[in-house]
Amino acid sequence: MNAPTRILVVFYSRSETTAEFAGRLAAELEGDYERLQEVELLRRAGPLGFLRSILDVVRKRPAPLQPMTHRLADYDVVLIGTPVWAGRASTPVSTWISERWRQMRTVAFFCTMGGRGSQDTFAQMQRLARCVPIATCAISARDMRQDVAVEKVARFVLAIKDALAARERVVVAR
Ligand SMILES: Cc1cc2nc3c(=O)[nH]c(=O)nc-3n(C[C@H](O)[C@H](O)[C@H](O)COP(=O)(O)O)c2cc1C
């Protein structure tokens, strides 16, 4: 019998929307959960923090991060979640992928947003991770407050499980 797939959900959240989605995913997939924290904890707070966040994305300035509590080597699949910032991944997430891409075998991406920018965000994450995600999921902050979130989580989880099962079949057939 195959060992269960070990899943880690890694995310950044400034105002808890992505955190909520990440929590639901980790629960559905029985995975672990790692919140990225910046060294400068208050950098994103308030209106000034909003402006700093836009500028950091536009200037591609990296965000120094606190050490992780989980070891990436212990996981088969990493789900990476970010809010969309100015049509891109949030600075903590782009920094983290740039630093860690070598340690990831299989990835899936998710993002939350006001309404637009998910495709560019996923394209950027794929470039930084240097690998194609097995599944992606984007949800607006408004839909997070409705039943759509339940449906989106279910569909994303199914897409991940299908992709992993298909990969397993290929390995067995070899
Ligand atoms: C600095 C900044 C830039 C943003 N840029 C976009 C954007 O380009 N497109 C969009 O749809 N939403 C944008 N948003 C809205 C967030 O993506 C959205 O509210 C998200 O769900 C917040 O996630 P969080 O609560 O996990 O931080 C931006 C928010 C911030 C703080």
The ligand as an SDF file (V2000), in Angstrom:
LIG
                    3D

 31 33  0  0  0  0  0  0  0  0999 V2000
   -1.2280   46.1460   -1.7240 C   0  0  0  0  0  0  0  0  0  0  0  0
   -2.4690   45.4990   -2.2790 C   0  0  0  0  0  0  0  0  0  0  0  0
   -2.6390   45.4040   -3.6550 C   0  0  0  0  0  0  0  0  0  0  0  0
   -3.7770   44.7660   -4.1800 C   0  0  0  0  0  0  0  0  0  0  0  0
   -3.8910   44.6180   -5.5280 N   0  0  0  0  0  0  0  0  0  0  0  0
   -4.9430   43.9210   -6.0390 C   0  0  0  0  0  0  0  0  0  0  0  0
   -5.0630   43.6560   -7.4440 C   0  0  0  0  0  0  0  0  0  0  0  0
   -4.2020   44.0110   -8.2550 O   0  0  0  0  0  0  0  0  0  0  0  0
   -6.1410   42.9900   -7.8800 N   0  0  0  0  0  0  0  0  0  0  0  0
   -7.1260   42.5520   -7.0470 C   0  0  0  0  0  0  0  0  0  0  0  0
   -8.0840   41.9550   -7.5040 O   0  0  0  0  0  0  0  0  0  0  0  0
   -7.0460   42.7670   -5.6970 N   0  0  0  0  0  0  0  0  0  0  0  0
   -5.9790   43.4200   -5.1830 C   0  0  0  0  0  0  0  0  0  0  0  0
   -5.8720   43.6170   -3.8200 N   0  0  0  0  0  0  0  0  0  0  0  0
   -6.9230   43.0530   -2.9450 C   0  0  0  0  0  0  0  0  0  0  0  0
   -6.4450   41.7180   -2.3120 C   0  0  0  0  0  0  0  0  0  0  0  0
   -5.8720   40.8570   -3.2740 O   0  0  0  0  0  0  0  0  0  0  0  0
   -7.6140   40.9760   -1.6640 C   0  0  0  0  0  0  0  0  0  0  0  0
   -8.2930   41.8060   -0.7710 O   0  0  0  0  0  0  0  0  0  0  0  0
   -7.1260   39.7280   -0.9670 C   0  0  0  0  0  0  0  0  0  0  0  0
   -8.1910   38.8280   -0.7840 O   0  0  0  0  0  0  0  0  0  0  0  0
   -6.5000   40.0440    0.3780 C   0  0  0  0  0  0  0  0  0  0  0  0
   -6.0140   38.8490    0.9450 O   0  0  0  0  0  0  0  0  0  0  0  0
   -5.5410   38.8020    2.4660 P   0  0  0  0  0  0  0  0  0  0  0  0
   -6.7320   39.1880    3.2930 O   0  0  0  0  0  0  0  0  0  0  0  0
   -5.1780   37.3690    2.6780 O   0  0  0  0  0  0  0  0  0  0  0  0
   -4.4020   39.7280    2.6450 O   0  0  0  0  0  0  0  0  0  0  0  0
   -4.7640   44.2600   -3.2930 C   0  0  0  0  0  0  0  0  0  0  0  0
   -4.5950   44.4000   -1.9040 C   0  0  0  0  0  0  0  0  0  0  0  0
   -3.4510   45.0000   -1.4030 C   0  0  0  0  0  0  0  0  0  0  0  0
   -3.2690   45.0830    0.0910 C   0  0  0  0  0  0  0  0  0  0  0  0
  1  2  1  0
  2  3  1  0
  2 30  2  0
  3  4  2  0
  4  5  1  0
  4 28  1  0
  5  6  2  0
  6  7  1  0
  6 13  1  0
  7  8  2  0
  7  9  1  0
  9 10  1  0
 10 11  2  0
 10 12  1  0
 12 13  2  0
 13 14  1  0
 14 15  1  0
 14 28  1  0
 15 16  1  0
 16 17  1  0
 16 18  1  0
 18 19  1  0
 18 20  1  0
 20 21  1  0
 20 22  1  0
 22 23  1  0
 23 24  1  0
 24 25  2  0
 24 26  1  0
 24 27  1  0
 28 29  2  0
 29 30  1  0
 30 31  1  0
M  END
$$$$
